[in-house]
Amino acid sequence: EAVVMGLSATHFSNPHGMHAKRHYSNARDLAKLSSIAMRASSLFREIVNTQSHSTHLFNNRVGGPARPVVWTNTNVLLGEEGYEGVKTGNTPAAQFCLSSQYRDPITA
């Protein structure tokens, strides 16, 4: 599907993006993929722009105690005017990565 989306320097070997043989991409293709995803789904946009989310995890036992947890997005640009999420992460092979987009609030 990468070729269908015009991602000429990308080959995905798995759906989660962790390092694998023959799994590669470049900044241009990731920017293109991010743009496609941001346009395709308002739910995707909402999720990747979420700075933090609170919920409760429940024990497997019936009636077990709930434990509050907070998920915090590592994208420090979120909250800056015009910046929108998409993906942060790091692996030993790729090191630190960020895919985001900026929409000028004046011209958008």
N, C-alpha and C positions, 0 to 999 in steps of 0.2 A: 503493500500500500504506500510505502514511502515514495516510490517512483510515480504513482498515480497523483500524489500531492505535489510533485515537482521537486522532491528532495533528492537531488542528484548525487550528493555526497553522504548519504545516510543508508545504513543497513541495520535494522533492528533484529536482534537475535532473541529478545525476550520482551515482555510487556512492561517490566518495572524499571528498566534502564540501568540496572547494575551491570558491572563489567562482565563481558563474555567474549569469547572468540568471535570474530566477524561482527561485532557490535560496535558501530562507529557512527559519528556524525560530525558536523562542524557548526560554527556559530551562525553562519548564514541559514543553514537548513533548520536549526533549532529556532531561530527568529521567525522563519516562515511557518513552521509548525505551530509555534506559540500564537502567531497571528490568526492562523486558520482556526485553532481551538477557541480563541477569544471571540471570534466572530460567530462561530457555530453554536455556542451554548451559553445562555445567560447563567445557568447553574454552574458551569465550569468557571465563568468569570467571577461569580459570587464566592465560590470556594477558594480560588487562588488569591482573591483580594481580602480574605478573612485574616485579620491580625491575630486573633486568639479566639478560642472556643472552649467553653466550660461544659462539662457533662458529668455523669456519674457512672462508674463501673460497678457492676454487681457481682457478688460472689456466685459461683455455680450452685451453691446449696440453696434450696428453696428457702426464702425468707432470710438469706444471708445479708450481711451488711453491705451498704453501698458506699463506695469511696469516691469523693470528688476528685476530678482531674481537670487540668487546664492544658490545652494544646496551644502552643505559641509558635506562630510562623517565624521562620528565621530570616525572612526577607526584610531587612531593615529599611528598605525604601518605601514599604507600604505605609501609608499615612502622609507621605509627601505629595503635595498637589501634583496631579497629572500622572503619577506612577501607578502602574497596575502590576499585579502579581506575576505569576506563572510558576516558575520553578527555581528553587535553590537546591543545593546538594553538594556532596563531595564524595569522592572515592579515592583510594590510593592512586589509581591510574589517571583519573581525570583531574584530581585535586579539587579546588573550590570552583563551583560553577553557578551562574545566575542567568536566567532567561527572563526578561521583563520587557515591558513596553512603556513608553511615555507618550501621553496625549497632551499636547499643549492646550490648557484650558481656554485660552483666548481664541485659538483657531479651530478647536475641535467642534 
